[in-house]
Amino acid sequence: MDKKLMGMSLEEKEVYSKKVILDTKEKYGNNIAIAFSGGKDSTTLLHLVKTAFNGIIPWKVFTLDTSAEFKEIINFVHRIEKEWGFELIALRNDDALKTIEIAKDKAECCYLLKAVPINNAIKNYGLKALMTAVRWDEQEARINEEFFTQRENPPHMRVQPILHFKEFDIWSYIKKYNIPYCELYKKGYRSIDCEPCTRQHGPGGAERGGRDQDKEEVMRRLRAMGYF
């Protein structure tokens, strides 16, 4: 975590994020995809990309279909796809869905339904970079992340343009540009995962306190396997 970057004004953070985005385009051209979950952070990232390229999202946009998403998230993701004019590619592990019980083993569930389809998509589409919306202050396993991180198996660059945004910055950005966001945030959710692993969580405590804590404890291992 870079405290100097964390202490920037919102405007400075926007400029820095767009530089990361434009540098990614310069290095990897069109062999890039953006992960979009429908949450506040990935919506902010997608908007930054859109504004960096004058209203156009130039790359593939991936979303994960685990079969266990909130209906509100599904509806929101498709709303943004339509309003912002990009083609959404849903990543799904149909073989795993035939055999596992959703959320019984949280780490196995996330690995099979999230990490595996992400890794398969990177290989199948021949991607050189995957852009995600992780943030330093959101989860302990992400504190030492960098804006550009080389990943293996499959080889690609993981790019994280909003690492330096705080939770407050995300909401300030959304308010500043009047960006739509999922209605679940108005119902007491602060961080949204699949429905069986997410509960309402008020303003106090950790941002991801409403997520299943068994999975949070194995986040470093999940991220090493390809999860965000």
LONUVO-679076 format. One record per residue (C-alpha): residue number from 1; x, y, z; residue in one letter. Coordinates in steps of 0.02 Angstrom, whole numbers. Layout:
<site resi="NUM" X="X" Y="Y" Z="Z" resn="a"/>
...
! end
This chain:
<site resi="1" X="0" Y="0" Z="0" resn="m"/>
<site resi="2" X="66" Y="171" Z="-49" resn="d"/>
<site resi="3" X="7" Y="298" Z="81" resn="k"/>
<site resi="4" X="55" Y="444" Z="-30" resn="k"/>
<site resi="5" X="-61" Y="383" Z="-168" resn="l"/>
<site resi="6" X="-197" Y="344" Z="-41" resn="m"/>
<site resi="7" X="-186" Y="524" Z="20" resn="g"/>
<site resi="8" X="-214" Y="602" Z="-152" resn="m"/>
<site resi="9" X="-370" Y="703" Z="-189" resn="s"/>
<site resi="10" X="-507" Y="616" Z="-287" resn="l"/>
<site resi="11" X="-460" Y="714" Z="-443" resn="e"/>
<site resi="12" X="-278" Y="660" Z="-428" resn="e"/>
<site resi="13" X="-331" Y="481" Z="-404" resn="k"/>
<site resi="14" X="-437" Y="488" Z="-562" resn="e"/>
<site resi="15" X="-289" Y="554" Z="-662" resn="v"/>
<site resi="16" X="-176" Y="417" Z="-594" resn="y"/>
<site resi="17" X="-303" Y="281" Z="-633" resn="s"/>
<site resi="18" X="-326" Y="341" Z="-811" resn="k"/>
<site resi="19" X="-137" Y="341" Z="-835" resn="k"/>
<site resi="20" X="-133" Y="158" Z="-782" resn="v"/>
<site resi="21" X="-277" Y="121" Z="-901" resn="i"/>
<site resi="22" X="-194" Y="210" Z="-1048" resn="l"/>
<site resi="23" X="-26" Y="130" Z="-1011" resn="d"/>
<site resi="24" X="-113" Y="-40" Z="-1016" resn="t"/>
<site resi="25" X="-184" Y="0" Z="-1187" resn="k"/>
<site resi="26" X="-12" Y="54" Z="-1249" resn="e"/>
<site resi="27" X="71" Y="-105" Z="-1186" resn="k"/>
<site resi="28" X="-61" Y="-235" Z="-1230" resn="y"/>
<site resi="29" X="-171" Y="-159" Z="-1364" resn="g"/>
<site resi="30" X="-337" Y="-250" Z="-1378" resn="n"/>
<site resi="31" X="-282" Y="-412" Z="-1292" resn="n"/>
<site resi="32" X="-361" Y="-352" Z="-1131" resn="i"/>
<site resi="33" X="-521" Y="-387" Z="-1035" resn="a"/>
<site resi="34" X="-606" Y="-300" Z="-890" resn="i"/>
<site resi="35" X="-689" Y="-394" Z="-747" resn="a"/>
<site resi="36" X="-860" Y="-323" Z="-706" resn="f"/>
<site resi="37" X="-958" Y="-391" Z="-558" resn="s"/>
<site resi="38" X="-1092" Y="-257" Z="-549" resn="g"/>
<site resi="39" X="-1022" Y="-197" Z="-382" resn="g"/>
<site resi="40" X="-978" Y="-17" Z="-342" resn="k"/>
<site resi="41" X="-791" Y="-40" Z="-373" resn="d"/>
<site resi="42" X="-800" Y="-126" Z="-542" resn="s"/>
<site resi="43" X="-933" Y="-1" Z="-598" resn="t"/>
<site resi="44" X="-813" Y="140" Z="-552" resn="t"/>
<site resi="45" X="-671" Y="55" Z="-648" resn="l"/>
<site resi="46" X="-781" Y="29" Z="-801" resn="l"/>
<site resi="47" X="-831" Y="212" Z="-798" resn="h"/>
<site resi="48" X="-649" Y="266" Z="-785" resn="l"/>
<site resi="49" X="-609" Y="160" Z="-938" resn="v"/>
<site resi="50" X="-757" Y="232" Z="-1032" resn="k"/>
<site resi="51" X="-707" Y="411" Z="-995" resn="t"/>
<site resi="52" X="-523" Y="377" Z="-1035" resn="a"/>
<site resi="53" X="-577" Y="325" Z="-1210" resn="f"/>
<site resi="54" X="-706" Y="461" Z="-1244" resn="n"/>
<site resi="55" X="-861" Y="360" Z="-1202" resn="g"/>
<site resi="56" X="-804" Y="195" Z="-1278" resn="i"/>
<site resi="57" X="-755" Y="36" Z="-1185" resn="i"/>
<site resi="58" X="-626" Y="-37" Z="-1305" resn="p"/>
<site resi="59" X="-601" Y="-209" Z="-1227" resn="w"/>
<site resi="60" X="-696" Y="-366" Z="-1185" resn="k"/>
<site resi="61" X="-796" Y="-358" Z="-1024" resn="v"/>
<site resi="62" X="-809" Y="-517" Z="-920" resn="f"/>
<site resi="63" X="-935" Y="-557" Z="-786" resn="t"/>
<site resi="64" X="-943" Y="-715" Z="-682" resn="l"/>
<site resi="65" X="-1099" Y="-822" Z="-688" resn="d"/>
<site resi="66" X="-1096" Y="-935" Z="-535" resn="t"/>
<site resi="67" X="-1285" Y="-964" Z="-539" resn="s"/>
<site resi="68" X="-1291" Y="-889" Z="-363" resn="a"/>
<site resi="69" X="-1289" Y="-701" Z="-396" resn="e"/>
<site resi="70" X="-1420" Y="-583" Z="-326" resn="f"/>
<site resi="71" X="-1556" Y="-549" Z="-455" resn="k"/>
<site resi="72" X="-1525" Y="-364" Z="-423" resn="e"/>
<site resi="73" X="-1344" Y="-383" Z="-477" resn="i"/>
<site resi="74" X="-1391" Y="-480" Z="-634" resn="i"/>
<site resi="75" X="-1518" Y="-347" Z="-683" resn="n"/>
<site resi="76" X="-1394" Y="-207" Z="-649" resn="f"/>
<site resi="77" X="-1253" Y="-287" Z="-749" resn="v"/>
<site resi="78" X="-1365" Y="-304" Z="-901" resn="h"/>
<site resi="79" X="-1431" Y="-127" Z="-879" resn="r"/>
<site resi="80" X="-1254" Y="-56" Z="-884" resn="i"/>
<site resi="81" X="-1211" Y="-167" Z="-1033" resn="e"/>
<site resi="82" X="-1357" Y="-91" Z="-1129" resn="k"/>
<site resi="83" X="-1334" Y="89" Z="-1072" resn="e"/>
<site resi="84" X="-1145" Y="96" Z="-1094" resn="w"/>
<site resi="85" X="-1140" Y="-1" Z="-1256" resn="g"/>
<site resi="86" X="-1023" Y="-147" Z="-1232" resn="f"/>
<site resi="87" X="-1040" Y="-335" Z="-1254" resn="e"/>
<site resi="88" X="-1039" Y="-430" Z="-1091" resn="l"/>
<site resi="89" X="-959" Y="-603" Z="-1091" resn="i"/>
<site resi="90" X="-1024" Y="-717" Z="-952" resn="a"/>
<site resi="91" X="-897" Y="-841" Z="-884" resn="l"/>
<site resi="92" X="-970" Y="-1002" Z="-816" resn="r"/>
<site resi="93" X="-906" Y="-1173" Z="-763" resn="n"/>
<site resi="94" X="-1050" Y="-1286" Z="-815" resn="d"/>
<site resi="95" X="-957" Y="-1446" Z="-771" resn="d"/>
<site resi="96" X="-930" Y="-1390" Z="-592" resn="a"/>
<site resi="97" X="-1111" Y="-1334" Z="-573" resn="l"/>
<site resi="98" X="-1165" Y="-1512" Z="-607" resn="k"/>
<site resi="99" X="-1067" Y="-1582" Z="-462" resn="t"/>
<site resi="100" X="-1042" Y="-1457" Z="-321" resn="i"/>
<site resi="101" X="-1161" Y="-1393" Z="-189" resn="e"/>
<site resi="102" X="-1159" Y="-1203" Z="-196" resn="i"/>
<site resi="103" X="-1072" Y="-1124" Z="-45" resn="a"/>
<site resi="104" X="-1048" Y="-1288" Z="51" resn="k"/>
<site resi="105" X="-858" Y="-1277" Z="37" resn="d"/>
<site resi="106" X="-829" Y="-1091" Z="10" resn="k"/>
<site resi="107" X="-650" Y="-1103" Z="-52" resn="a"/>
<site resi="108" X="-689" Y="-1245" Z="-173" resn="e"/>
<site resi="109" X="-844" Y="-1155" Z="-235" resn="c"/>
<site resi="110" X="-749" Y="-993" Z="-271" resn="c"/>
<site resi="111" X="-607" Y="-1087" Z="-353" resn="y"/>
<site resi="112" X="-717" Y="-1190" Z="-469" resn="l"/>
<site resi="113" X="-847" Y="-1057" Z="-510" resn="l"/>
<site resi="114" X="-735" Y="-903" Z="-515" resn="k"/>
<site resi="115" X="-549" Y="-940" Z="-531" resn="a"/>
<site resi="116" X="-567" Y="-1083" Z="-656" resn="v"/>
<site resi="117" X="-678" Y="-989" Z="-781" resn="p"/>
<site resi="118" X="-569" Y="-833" Z="-765" resn="i"/>
<site resi="119" X="-412" Y="-933" Z="-803" resn="n"/>
<site resi="120" X="-497" Y="-1026" Z="-946" resn="n"/>
<site resi="121" X="-556" Y="-863" Z="-1023" resn="a"/>
<site resi="122" X="-382" Y="-786" Z="-1016" resn="i"/>
<site resi="123" X="-315" Y="-937" Z="-1111" resn="k"/>
<site resi="124" X="-460" Y="-956" Z="-1232" resn="n"/>
<site resi="125" X="-462" Y="-773" Z="-1283" resn="y"/>
<site resi="126" X="-273" Y="-758" Z="-1289" resn="g"/>
<site resi="127" X="-272" Y="-613" Z="-1167" resn="l"/>
<site resi="128" X="-114" Y="-525" Z="-1113" resn="k"/>
<site resi="129" X="-195" Y="-425" Z="-972" resn="a"/>
<site resi="130" X="-346" Y="-433" Z="-858" resn="l"/>
<site resi="131" X="-404" Y="-273" Z="-774" resn="m"/>
<site resi="132" X="-490" Y="-287" Z="-604" resn="t"/>
<site resi="133" X="-561" Y="-167" Z="-475" resn="a"/>
<site resi="134" X="-473" Y="-224" Z="-317" resn="v"/>
<site resi="135" X="-422" Y="-93" Z="-188" resn="r"/>
<site resi="136" X="-286" Y="-89" Z="-56" resn="w"/>
<site resi="137" X="-399" Y="-44" Z="89" resn="d"/>
<site resi="138" X="-539" Y="-166" Z="47" resn="e"/>
<site resi="139" X="-461" Y="-330" Z="101" resn="q"/>
<site resi="140" X="-301" Y="-377" Z="194" resn="e"/>
<site resi="141" X="-245" Y="-499" Z="59" resn="a"/>
<site resi="142" X="-236" Y="-354" Z="-64" resn="r"/>
<site resi="143" X="-128" Y="-234" Z="39" resn="i"/>
<site resi="144" X="32" Y="-278" Z="-54" resn="n"/>
<site resi="145" X="-42" Y="-280" Z="-229" resn="e"/>
<site resi="146" X="35" Y="-172" Z="-366" resn="e"/>
<site resi="147" X="-46" Y="-85" Z="-513" resn="f"/>
<site resi="148" X="38" Y="-208" Z="-632" resn="f"/>
<site resi="149" X="70" Y="-386" Z="-572" resn="t"/>
<site resi="150" X="132" Y="-527" Z="-682" resn="q"/>
<site resi="151" X="30" Y="-684" Z="-655" resn="r"/>
<site resi="152" X="66" Y="-861" Z="-713" resn="e"/>
<site resi="153" X="-45" Y="-1010" Z="-753" resn="n"/>
<site resi="154" X="-101" Y="-937" Z="-866" resn="p"/>
<site resi="155" X="31" Y="-803" Z="-902" resn="p"/>
<site resi="156" X="-47" Y="-630" Z="-905" resn="h"/>
<site resi="157" X="-31" Y="-459" Z="-826" resn="m"/>
<site resi="158" X="-156" Y="-421" Z="-688" resn="r"/>
<site resi="159" X="-193" Y="-234" Z="-692" resn="v"/>
<site resi="160" X="-277" Y="-144" Z="-546" resn="q"/>
<site resi="161" X="-306" Y="41" Z="-586" resn="p"/>
<site resi="162" X="-404" Y="88" Z="-429" resn="i"/>
<site resi="163" X="-294" Y="11" Z="-295" resn="l"/>
<site resi="164" X="-273" Y="182" Z="-213" resn="h"/>
<site resi="165" X="-459" Y="221" Z="-200" resn="f"/>
<site resi="166" X="-538" Y="209" Z="-28" resn="k"/>
<site resi="167" X="-719" Y="158" Z="-1" resn="e"/>
<site resi="168" X="-762" Y="341" Z="25" resn="f"/>
<site resi="169" X="-677" Y="386" Z="-140" resn="d"/>
<site resi="170" X="-783" Y="260" Z="-233" resn="i"/>
<site resi="171" X="-945" Y="335" Z="-171" resn="w"/>
<site resi="172" X="-879" Y="512" Z="-199" resn="s"/>
<site resi="173" X="-837" Y="466" Z="-379" resn="y"/>
<site resi="174" X="-1008" Y="387" Z="-407" resn="i"/>
<site resi="175" X="-1093" Y="541" Z="-338" resn="k"/>
<site resi="176" X="-982" Y="661" Z="-435" resn="k"/>
<site resi="177" X="-1025" Y="584" Z="-604" resn="y"/>
<site resi="178" X="-1200" Y="526" Z="-560" resn="n"/>
<site resi="179" X="-1156" Y="346" Z="-599" resn="i"/>
<site resi="180" X="-1290" Y="212" Z="-578" resn="p"/>
<site resi="181" X="-1260" Y="80" Z="-445" resn="y"/>
<site resi="182" X="-1347" Y="-79" Z="-388" resn="c"/>
<site resi="183" X="-1498" Y="-52" Z="-275" resn="e"/>
<site resi="184" X="-1430" Y="-176" Z="-147" resn="l"/>
<site resi="185" X="-1317" Y="-39" Z="-80" resn="y"/>
<site resi="186" X="-1473" Y="56" Z="-27" resn="k"/>
<site resi="187" X="-1531" Y="-96" Z="71" resn="k"/>
<site resi="188" X="-1384" Y="-107" Z="190" resn="g"/>
<site resi="189" X="-1255" Y="-202" Z="88" resn="y"/>
<site resi="190" X="-1078" Y="-130" Z="80" resn="r"/>
<site resi="191" X="-986" Y="-266" Z="-16" resn="s"/>
<site resi="192" X="-1077" Y="-390" Z="-127" resn="i"/>
<site resi="193" X="-1030" Y="-570" Z="-165" resn="d"/>
<site resi="194" X="-1143" Y="-714" Z="-217" resn="c"/>
<site resi="195" X="-1309" Y="-715" Z="-124" resn="e"/>
<site resi="196" X="-1275" Y="-864" Z="-8" resn="p"/>
<site resi="197" X="-1112" Y="-783" Z="51" resn="c"/>
<site resi="198" X="-1171" Y="-604" Z="78" resn="t"/>
<site resi="199" X="-1274" Y="-520" Z="212" resn="r"/>
<site resi="200" X="-1324" Y="-343" Z="251" resn="q"/>
<site resi="201" X="-1189" Y="-249" Z="345" resn="h"/>
<site resi="202" X="-1210" Y="-72" Z="410" resn="g"/>
<site resi="203" X="-1086" Y="72" Z="413" resn="p"/>
<site resi="204" X="-981" Y="11" Z="560" resn="g"/>
<site resi="205" X="-841" Y="-116" Z="550" resn="g"/>
<site resi="206" X="-746" Y="-186" Z="403" resn="a"/>
<site resi="207" X="-810" Y="-151" Z="228" resn="e"/>
<site resi="208" X="-817" Y="-337" Z="187" resn="r"/>
<site resi="209" X="-891" Y="-384" Z="356" resn="g"/>
<site resi="210" X="-1050" Y="-440" Z="271" resn="g"/>
<site resi="211" X="-959" Y="-570" Z="166" resn="r"/>
<site resi="212" X="-934" Y="-749" Z="221" resn="d"/>
<site resi="213" X="-784" Y="-742" Z="338" resn="q"/>
<site resi="214" X="-728" Y="-922" Z="304" resn="d"/>
<site resi="215" X="-692" Y="-870" Z="126" resn="k"/>
<site resi="216" X="-612" Y="-707" Z="180" resn="e"/>
<site resi="217" X="-487" Y="-805" Z="284" resn="e"/>
<site resi="218" X="-426" Y="-904" Z="133" resn="v"/>
<site resi="219" X="-424" Y="-754" Z="15" resn="m"/>
<site resi="220" X="-235" Y="-759" Z="-13" resn="r"/>
<site resi="221" X="-245" Y="-939" Z="-71" resn="r"/>
<site resi="222" X="-394" Y="-903" Z="-183" resn="l"/>
<site resi="223" X="-306" Y="-754" Z="-261" resn="r"/>
<site resi="224" X="-152" Y="-860" Z="-296" resn="a"/>
<site resi="225" X="-265" Y="-977" Z="-394" resn="m"/>
<site resi="226" X="-333" Y="-836" Z="-503" resn="g"/>
<site resi="227" X="-472" Y="-755" Z="-401" resn="y"/>
<site resi="228" X="-473" Y="-564" Z="-385" resn="f"/>
! end
